[in-house]
Amino acid sequence: MISFSGFAQENEKRGTIKIEKSNCVKLSDNDSVYSFVDSMPEFRGGTDSLFQWMNHHMKYPAKAIEEERFGTVFCSFVVLKDGKINDINVMKGVYSDFENEAVRLIKLMPDWIPGRCNGVLVDVKINFPVKFSLK
């Protein structure tokens, strides 16, 4: 990945001009939500803490256990500037009980560390798989 940082350029009449390049990408030109930022949102404690939290709070649907079902539900949500989770969507599901449980888990999550673009807190959309396995 190539990272651009700001640099200064001299201009005789105006002094120093600061030009900054950003690696941040908005979902659309008219949207204030980003899909990629310099510092992506993260679960407090990192990925290992996220997996531990998910394992501790997940309730594997009883019917899915009986039917020996497994699969991954692909969700998205927005981590707001204050770390709260908003706009939860199931993008691809495999079984309605899994989809319901994935949404329940995401709603239950504690606040995340928000994302930053050029040092400023911003709203960031996250794509998030929730894996259901009987192993």
LUMNUKE-230811 format. One line per field, with one value per atom (N, C-alpha, C, O): atom name; z, y, x. Coordinates in steps of 0.02 Angstrom, whole numbers, plus 50000, padded with zeros to 5 digits. Layout:
<recs>
atom <- c(CA / ...)
c3 <- c(Z / ...)
c2 <- c(Y / ...)
c1 <- c(X / ...)
</recs>
This chain:
<recs>
atom <- c(N / CA / C / O / N / CA / C / O / N / CA / C / O / N / CA / C / O / N / CA / C / O / N / CA / C / O / N / CA / C / O / N / CA / C / O / N / CA / C / O / N / CA / C / O / N / CA / C / O / N / CA / C / O / N / CA / C / O / N / CA / C / O / N / CA / C / O / N / CA / C / O / N / CA / C / O / N / CA / C / O / N / CA / C / O / N / CA / C / O / N / CA / C / O / N / CA / C / O / N / CA / C / O / N / CA / C / O / N / CA / C / O / N / CA / C / O / N / CA / C / O / N / CA / C / O / N / CA / C / O / N / CA / C / O / N / CA / C / O / N / CA / C / O / N / CA / C / O / N / CA / C / O / N / CA / C / O / N / CA / C / O / N / CA / C / O / N / CA / C / O / N / CA / C / O / N / CA / C / O / N / CA / C / O / N / CA / C / O / N / CA / C / O / N / CA / C / O / N / CA / C / O / N / CA / C / O / N / CA / C / O / N / CA / C / O / N / CA / C / O / N / CA / C / O / N / CA / C / O / N / CA / C / O / N / CA / C / O / N / CA / C / O / N / CA / C / O / N / CA / C / O / N / CA / C / O / N / CA / C / O / N / CA / C / O / N / CA / C / O / N / CA / C / O / N / CA / C / O / N / CA / C / O / N / CA / C / O / N / CA / C / O / N / CA / C / O / N / CA / C / O / N / CA / C / O / N / CA / C / O / N / CA / C / O / N / CA / C / O / N / CA / C / O / N / CA / C / O / N / CA / C / O / N / CA / C / O / N / CA / C / O / N / CA / C / O / N / CA / C / O / N / CA / C / O / N / CA / C / O / N / CA / C / O / N / CA / C / O / N / CA / C / O / N / CA / C / O / N / CA / C / O / N / CA / C / O / N / CA / C / O / N / CA / C / O / N / CA / C / O / N / CA / C / O / N / CA / C / O / N / CA / C / O / N / CA / C / O / N / CA / C / O / N / CA / C / O / N / CA / C / O / N / CA / C / O / N / CA / C / O / N / CA / C / O / N / CA / C / O / N / CA / C / O / N / CA / C / O / N / CA / C / O / N / CA / C / O / N / CA / C / O / N / CA / C / O / N / CA / C / O / N / CA / C / O / N / CA / C / O / N / CA / C / O / N / CA / C / O / N / CA / C / O / N / CA / C / O / N / CA / C / O / N / CA / C / O / N / CA / C / O / N / CA / C / O / N / CA / C / O / N / CA / C / O / N / CA / C / O / N / CA / C / O / N / CA / C / O / N / CA / C / O / N / CA / C / O / N / CA / C / O / N / CA / C / O / N / CA / C / O / N / CA / C / O / N / CA / C / O / N / CA / C / O / N / CA / C / O / N / CA / C / O / N / CA / C / O / N / CA / C / O / N / CA / C / O)
c3 <- c(50000 / 50000 / 50000 / 50035 / 49962 / 49958 / 50001 / 49996 / 50043 / 50087 / 50068 / 50057 / 50063 / 50047 / 50109 / 50142 / 50125 / 50179 / 50149 / 50092 / 50188 / 50163 / 50148 / 50177 / 50104 / 50092 / 50079 / 50063 / 50085 / 50076 / 50011 / 49990 / 49980 / 49918 / 49925 / 49948 / 49907 / 49912 / 49854 / 49797 / 49869 / 49819 / 49836 / 49892 / 49789 / 49802 / 49833 / 49879 / 49808 / 49830 / 49891 / 49930 / 49901 / 49953 / 50010 / 50059 / 50008 / 50061 / 50053 / 49997 / 50108 / 50107 / 50094 / 50127 / 50048 / 50032 / 50054 / 50034 / 50093 / 50115 / 50070 / 50063 / 50041 / 49999 / 50032 / 50044 / 50046 / 50078 / 50034 / 50004 / 50029 / 49995 / 50049 / 50101 / 50037 / 50085 / 50054 / 49995 / 50096 / 50076 / 50091 / 50081 / 50114 / 50134 / 50073 / 50025 / 50077 / 50022 / 50050 / 50095 / 50023 / 50043 / 50004 / 49950 / 50032 / 49997 / 49933 / 49882 / 49935 / 49874 / 49886 / 49942 / 49833 / 49838 / 49885 / 49918 / 49889 / 49929 / 49999 / 50037 / 50018 / 50081 / 50129 / 50108 / 50193 / 50243 / 50274 / 50319 / 50250 / 50275 / 50230 / 50169 / 50261 / 50225 / 50222 / 50266 / 50170 / 50165 / 50183 / 50200 / 50178 / 50196 / 50222 / 50192 / 50277 / 50307 / 50330 / 50331 / 50348 / 50370 / 50431 / 50434 / 50477 / 50538 / 50543 / 50564 / 50524 / 50523 / 50594 / 50641 / 50603 / 50669 / 50693 / 50652 / 50758 / 50784 / 50849 / 50888 / 50861 / 50923 / 50979 / 50970 / 51035 / 51090 / 51112 / 51129 / 51112 / 51129 / 51068 / 51075 / 51009 / 50947 / 50926 / 50954 / 50875 / 50844 / 50892 / 50892 / 50932 / 50979 / 51029 / 51044 / 51053 / 51099 / 51065 / 51095 / 51001 / 50964 / 50958 / 50970 / 50940 / 50935 / 51002 / 51006 / 51056 / 51123 / 51141 / 51167 / 51126 / 51142 / 51103 / 51131 / 51038 / 50996 / 51022 / 51028 / 51037 / 51063 / 51129 / 51141 / 51171 / 51237 / 51231 / 51269 / 51184 / 51179 / 51127 / 51128 / 51082 / 51030 / 51060 / 51102 / 51038 / 51057 / 50994 / 50953 / 50986 / 50926 / 50927 / 50975 / 50875 / 50874 / 50884 / 50851 / 50929 / 50945 / 50884 / 50874 / 50843 / 50782 / 50736 / 50703 / 50732 / 50689 / 50716 / 50677 / 50781 / 50811 / 50792 / 50771 / 50800 / 50783 / 50710 / 50694 / 50667 / 50594 / 50570 / 50510 / 50618 / 50603 / 50548 / 50502 / 50556 / 50508 / 50527 / 50585 / 50476 / 50486 / 50427 / 50376 / 50432 / 50378 / 50403 / 50463 / 50357 / 50373 / 50349 / 50292 / 50393 / 50376 / 50366 / 50409 / 50308 / 50293 / 50307 / 50277 / 50354 / 50376 / 50362 / 50348 / 50367 / 50366 / 50420 / 50439 / 50445 / 50492 / 50489 / 50462 / 50517 / 50519 / 50590 / 50637 / 50597 / 50662 / 50659 / 50620 / 50702 / 50703 / 50736 / 50767 / 50730 / 50758 / 50833 / 50860 / 50868 / 50940 / 50957 / 51016 / 50906 / 50918 / 50920 / 50921 / 50921 / 50923 / 50854 / 50803 / 50855 / 50794 / 50769 / 50809 / 50704 / 50673 / 50606 / 50578 / 50579 / 50511 / 50496 / 50450 / 50536 / 50528 / 50471 / 50469 / 50426 / 50370 / 50359 / 50367 / 50341 / 50320 / 50244 / 50208 / 50221 / 50149 / 50116 / 50059 / 50152 / 50126 / 50185 / 50229 / 50185 / 50239 / 50213 / 50153 / 50260 / 50241 / 50275 / 50254 / 50328 / 50369 / 50413 / 50447 / 50414 / 50449 / 50523 / 50550 / 50557 / 50628 / 50637 / 50686 / 50590 / 50593 / 50581 / 50615 / 50533 / 50517 / 50578 / 50595 / 50611 / 50671 / 50726 / 50761 / 50735 / 50788 / 50772 / 50816 / 50709 / 50689 / 50704 / 50730 / 50686 / 50699 / 50774 / 50797 / 50812 / 50885 / 50914 / 50957 / 50892 / 50917 / 50902 / 50945 / 50841 / 50821 / 50862 / 50884 / 50873 / 50913 / 50985 / 51018 / 51009 / 51078 / 51089 / 51146 / 51035 / 51042 / 51079 / 51073 / 51118 / 51150 / 51096 / 51040 / 51115 / 51068 / 51043 / 51080 / 50980 / 50949 / 50954 / 50972 / 50939 / 50931 / 50861 / 50812 / 50854 / 50788 / 50739 / 50759 / 50675 / 50623 / 50617 / 50640 / 50584 / 50574 / 50502 / 50472 / 50476 / 50411 / 50421 / 50444 / 50404 / 50414 / 50487 / 50500 / 50534 / 50605 / 50632 / 50692 / 50589 / 50610 / 50615 / 50571 / 50670 / 50678 / 50624 / 50610 / 50594 / 50541 / 50549 / 50584 / 50516 / 50514 / 50460 / 50405 / 50477 / 50431 / 50427 / 50478 / 50365 / 50354 / 50357 / 50327 / 50393 / 50402 / 50372 / 50383 / 50334 / 50313 / 50362 / 50377 / 50388 / 50446 / 50439 / 50440 / 50431 / 50427 / 50498 / 50542 / 50506 / 50570 / 50552 / 50518 / 50577 / 50559 / 50613 / 50673 / 50588 / 50632 / 50616 / 50559 / 50666 / 50657 / 50720 / 50775 / 50711 / 50769 / 50796 / 50844 / 50766 / 50789 / 50853 / 50879)
c2 <- c(49942 / 50000 / 50061 / 50063 / 50110 / 50172 / 50224 / 50232 / 50257 / 50308 / 50376 / 50384 / 50424 / 50492 / 50535 / 50534 / 50573 / 50621 / 50690 / 50698 / 50740 / 50809 / 50832 / 50807 / 50881 / 50913 / 50986 / 51007 / 51026 / 51098 / 51119 / 51089 / 51170 / 51196 / 51272 / 51303 / 51302 / 51375 / 51410 / 51387 / 51463 / 51506 / 51577 / 51599 / 51612 / 51677 / 51727 / 51762 / 51730 / 51780 / 51758 / 51801 / 51695 / 51672 / 51636 / 51619 / 51623 / 51587 / 51512 / 51487 / 51476 / 51403 / 51379 / 51401 / 51333 / 51301 / 51228 / 51194 / 51206 / 51136 / 51096 / 51112 / 51044 / 50999 / 50931 / 50903 / 50904 / 50839 / 50791 / 50809 / 50731 / 50677 / 50632 / 50622 / 50606 / 50563 / 50494 / 50487 / 50444 / 50376 / 50359 / 50302 / 50407 / 50395 / 50391 / 50428 / 50345 / 50335 / 50337 / 50299 / 50383 / 50388 / 50336 / 50315 / 50316 / 50269 / 50300 / 50266 / 50365 / 50402 / 50475 / 50496 / 50514 / 50585 / 50623 / 50671 / 50602 / 50637 / 50608 / 50629 / 50562 / 50526 / 50549 / 50566 / 50548 / 50565 / 50502 / 50506 / 50444 / 50380 / 50356 / 50358 / 50334 / 50310 / 50234 / 50201 / 50207 / 50135 / 50116 / 50059 / 50165 / 50153 / 50218 / 50271 / 50214 / 50273 / 50257 / 50199 / 50310 / 50302 / 50256 / 50213 / 50264 / 50223 / 50193 / 50226 / 50129 / 50095 / 50084 / 50076 / 50083 / 50069 / 50000 / 49956 / 49992 / 49926 / 49913 / 49958 / 49849 / 49826 / 49839 / 49827 / 49864 / 49878 / 49814 / 49764 / 49815 / 49756 / 49718 / 49672 / 49737 / 49706 / 49645 / 49628 / 49612 / 49556 / 49497 / 49466 / 49481 / 49426 / 49438 / 49393 / 49500 / 49517 / 49512 / 49491 / 49531 / 49526 / 49453 / 49438 / 49408 / 49337 / 49309 / 49270 / 49327 / 49304 / 49329 / 49292 / 49393 / 49422 / 49386 / 49369 / 49375 / 49341 / 49270 / 49250 / 49233 / 49165 / 49164 / 49119 / 49213 / 49216 / 49234 / 49209 / 49277 / 49303 / 49269 / 49277 / 49230 / 49197 / 49142 / 49103 / 49141 / 49089 / 49050 / 49072 / 48993 / 48952 / 48929 / 48897 / 48943 / 48925 / 48850 / 48809 / 48832 / 48762 / 48722 / 48666 / 48750 / 48715 / 48702 / 48650 / 48749 / 48740 / 48684 / 48648 / 48676 / 48621 / 48554 / 48507 / 48551 / 48490 / 48471 / 48412 / 48520 / 48508 / 48508 / 48502 / 48516 / 48517 / 48568 / 48554 / 48627 / 48681 / 48721 / 48726 / 48748 / 48793 / 48841 / 48830 / 48892 / 48940 / 49008 / 49018 / 49054 / 49122 / 49172 / 49169 / 49218 / 49273 / 49335 / 49353 / 49367 / 49426 / 49488 / 49498 / 49528 / 49587 / 49649 / 49645 / 49706 / 49770 / 49813 / 49804 / 49860 / 49909 / 49969 / 49966 / 50024 / 50086 / 50098 / 50097 / 50109 / 50130 / 50207 / 50237 / 50237 / 50309 / 50342 / 50309 / 50408 / 50447 / 50436 / 50443 / 50419 / 50408 / 50335 / 50316 / 50292 / 50221 / 50177 / 50116 / 50207 / 50168 / 50136 / 50160 / 50081 / 50044 / 50064 / 50070 / 50073 / 50096 / 50061 / 50034 / 50063 / 50041 / 49970 / 49958 / 49923 / 49852 / 49821 / 49829 / 49787 / 49754 / 49684 / 49673 / 49638 / 49572 / 49576 / 49587 / 49567 / 49570 / 49503 / 49499 / 49449 / 49381 / 49335 / 49330 / 49300 / 49254 / 49182 / 49171 / 49135 / 49065 / 49029 / 48975 / 49060 / 49028 / 49083 / 49118 / 49091 / 49148 / 49152 / 49206 / 49094 / 49095 / 49122 / 49157 / 49106 / 49132 / 49208 / 49245 / 49230 / 49301 / 49340 / 49392 / 49315 / 49347 / 49350 / 49401 / 49297 / 49295 / 49342 / 49374 / 49345 / 49390 / 49463 / 49501 / 49482 / 49550 / 49563 / 49616 / 49514 / 49522 / 49534 / 49577 / 49495 / 49502 / 49571 / 49603 / 49594 / 49659 / 49715 / 49761 / 49710 / 49760 / 49760 / 49813 / 49703 / 49695 / 49719 / 49731 / 49725 / 49743 / 49808 / 49855 / 49810 / 49874 / 49922 / 49902 / 49985 / 50036 / 50017 / 49988 / 50033 / 50021 / 50084 / 50138 / 50077 / 50135 / 50161 / 50124 / 50224 / 50248 / 50257 / 50259 / 50262 / 50273 / 50346 / 50391 / 50357 / 50426 / 50435 / 50391 / 50493 / 50514 / 50579 / 50629 / 50580 / 50639 / 50663 / 50723 / 50616 / 50632 / 50651 / 50663 / 50655 / 50675 / 50614 / 50571 / 50609 / 50554 / 50556 / 50609 / 50498 / 50493 / 50430 / 50383 / 50428 / 50368 / 50321 / 50343 / 50256 / 50208 / 50145 / 50117 / 50124 / 50062 / 50003 / 50004 / 49952 / 49891 / 49833 / 49826 / 49791 / 49727 / 49674 / 49670 / 49635 / 49593 / 49523 / 49516 / 49472 / 49403 / 49375 / 49384 / 49340 / 49305 / 49231 / 49209 / 49193 / 49122 / 49079 / 49087 / 49033 / 48985 / 48916 / 48892 / 48884 / 48818 / 48777 / 48802 / 48713 / 48669 / 48639 / 48601 / 48655 / 48628 / 48661 / 48644)
c1 <- c(50042 / 50000 / 50045 / 50095 / 50027 / 50064 / 50029 / 49968 / 50066 / 50037 / 50065 / 50125 / 50021 / 50042 / 50035 / 49983 / 50085 / 50079 / 50085 / 50106 / 50067 / 50069 / 50140 / 50188 / 50146 / 50210 / 50197 / 50141 / 50249 / 50241 / 50275 / 50325 / 50247 / 50275 / 50278 / 50229 / 50333 / 50341 / 50306 / 50310 / 50274 / 50242 / 50265 / 50254 / 50295 / 50324 / 50274 / 50292 / 50214 / 50166 / 50125 / 50102 / 50116 / 50071 / 50105 / 50071 / 50168 / 50202 / 50196 / 50199 / 50188 / 50186 / 50115 / 50068 / 50108 / 50044 / 50050 / 50097 / 50002 / 50003 / 49957 / 49898 / 49983 / 49944 / 49944 / 49997 / 49885 / 49880 / 49842 / 49791 / 49867 / 49833 / 49803 / 49834 / 49744 / 49712 / 49701 / 49687 / 49706 / 49691 / 49619 / 49598 / 49580 / 49511 / 49465 / 49474 / 49417 / 49370 / 49299 / 49281 / 49258 / 49188 / 49147 / 49167 / 49090 / 49046 / 49021 / 49017 / 49004 / 48984 / 49000 / 49013 / 48999 / 49016 / 48969 / 48990 / 48907 / 48857 / 48850 / 48806 / 48892 / 48887 / 48941 / 48997 / 48926 / 48977 / 49007 / 49049 / 48986 / 49011 / 49068 / 49063 / 49121 / 49180 / 49181 / 49153 / 49213 / 49222 / 49294 / 49309 / 49339 / 49409 / 49438 / 49428 / 49474 / 49505 / 49576 / 49597 / 49612 / 49682 / 49688 / 49732 / 49642 / 49641 / 49571 / 49524 / 49566 / 49501 / 49475 / 49515 / 49409 / 49380 / 49403 / 49417 / 49407 / 49424 / 49389 / 49372 / 49378 / 49348 / 49399 / 49458 / 49376 / 49422 / 49457 / 49424 / 49523 / 49562 / 49586 / 49626 / 49562 / 49586 / 49547 / 49495 / 49573 / 49539 / 49530 / 49477 / 49581 / 49575 / 49518 / 49480 / 49513 / 49459 / 49391 / 49342 / 49388 / 49326 / 49304 / 49246 / 49350 / 49333 / 49311 / 49263 / 49345 / 49326 / 49256 / 49215 / 49244 / 49179 / 49124 / 49072 / 49136 / 49086 / 49072 / 49014 / 49125 / 49116 / 49078 / 49037 / 49090 / 49058 / 48984 / 48943 / 48966 / 48898 / 48853 / 48793 / 48884 / 48844 / 48800 / 48821 / 48737 / 48690 / 48674 / 48634 / 48705 / 48694 / 48622 / 48600 / 48584 / 48513 / 48502 / 48534 / 48457 / 48444 / 48423 / 48446 / 48380 / 48358 / 48416 / 48419 / 48463 / 48522 / 48567 / 48598 / 48569 / 48608 / 48575 / 48609 / 48509 / 48472 / 48481 / 48489 / 48481 / 48486 / 48559 / 48573 / 48605 / 48677 / 48694 / 48732 / 48666 / 48678 / 48740 / 48759 / 48772 / 48830 / 48833 / 48799 / 48872 / 48880 / 48901 / 48911 / 48908 / 48931 / 48879 / 48856 / 48862 / 48817 / 48860 / 48900 / 48852 / 48891 / 48849 / 48796 / 48872 / 48836 / 48878 / 48937 / 48845 / 48880 / 48850 / 48792 / 48890 / 48865 / 48911 / 48966 / 48887 / 48927 / 48950 / 48910 / 49015 / 49043 / 49043 / 49079 / 49002 / 48996 / 49056 / 49098 / 49060 / 49116 / 49124 / 49179 / 49069 / 49072 / 49084 / 49084 / 49094 / 49108 / 49046 / 49052 / 48988 / 48926 / 48913 / 48937 / 48875 / 48860 / 48791 / 48744 / 48785 / 48723 / 48714 / 48762 / 48653 / 48639 / 48662 / 48701 / 48639 / 48658 / 48617 / 48556 / 48652 / 48619 / 48647 / 48707 / 48604 / 48626 / 48635 / 48587 / 48696 / 48710 / 48699 / 48675 / 48717 / 48707 / 48698 / 48741 / 48643 / 48629 / 48626 / 48624 / 48627 / 48623 / 48565 / 48543 / 48539 / 48487 / 48459 / 48496 / 48393 / 48363 / 48381 / 48390 / 48386 / 48404 / 48475 / 48489 / 48520 / 48588 / 48588 / 48624 / 48548 / 48544 / 48520 / 48548 / 48467 / 48441 / 48493 / 48499 / 48530 / 48581 / 48639 / 48665 / 48658 / 48713 / 48693 / 48734 / 48633 / 48609 / 48605 / 48625 / 48580 / 48576 / 48646 / 48654 / 48695 / 48763 / 48792 / 48823 / 48782 / 48809 / 48777 / 48810 / 48711 / 48676 / 48702 / 48702 / 48723 / 48745 / 48817 / 48838 / 48855 / 48927 / 48937 / 48898 / 48991 / 49009 / 49035 / 49050 / 49041 / 49067 / 49136 / 49177 / 49149 / 49214 / 49257 / 49232 / 49320 / 49364 / 49349 / 49357 / 49326 / 49305 / 49363 / 49421 / 49345 / 49395 / 49414 / 49378 / 49471 / 49496 / 49519 / 49550 / 49503 / 49527 / 49565 / 49536 / 49628 / 49671 / 49667 / 49667 / 49663 / 49661 / 49594 / 49587 / 49543 / 49476 / 49431 / 49431 / 49392 / 49345 / 49291 / 49264 / 49277 / 49227 / 49186 / 49206 / 49128 / 49086 / 49114 / 49131 / 49119 / 49149 / 49106 / 49085 / 49092 / 49054 / 49102 / 49156 / 49081 / 49120 / 49082 / 49022 / 49116 / 49088 / 49112 / 49171 / 49065 / 49080 / 49050 / 48989 / 49091 / 49064 / 49054 / 49095 / 48999 / 48985 / 48981 / 48935 / 49029 / 49034 / 48999 / 49010 / 48959 / 48925 / 48952 / 48946 / 48981 / 49010 / 49000 / 49004 / 48987 / 48976 / 49040 / 49039 / 49096 / 49160 / 49182 / 49235)
</recs>
